[in-house]
Amino acid sequence: ALTDQGLIFYWGQNYFGEAGDGTRGMKLIPNLLNTSGSVLEGKNVTQALACYTHTMALSDDGEVFAWGSNRGGQLAYSYVAFNVFITRPLRIN
């Protein structure tokens, strides 16, 4: 969930790392995504998409970020193997 202040809260299965907190495993209650030290630090997120296997975010400066499963190439990371789980947000170039 994305708040009006650009904060991202996550919860759910998190089998693929789609929570973005560096872990995999069930999240039973909403948690605030800690962006400190990540590529999202200082970014104003204006849109977020939470799918079954991955999550994406768009910042107000037009940058796109993604995390979770890249099994089908859905994260658009050419430098990451397709069968890899990305558990922290990465910038899509």
C-alpha angles and dihedrals in degrees: 000000000000120000127212087256093059095255118144122218121190139189139152139071099337092186091144098039092260091144088073096219096115094261140091123218142075120317108198099184132037113275128192111241106241105222095178109127093006132106087261094060109123092005122130105223111208100173135025133185121199115193132174094266106019147019131221133192135192122207126210090253091060099257118142124213130188141180140170127057121005092181093124095031090257093140091061092227107148091181095054124077114252094237096057132110115222107205098182129050116271127191115246110223 
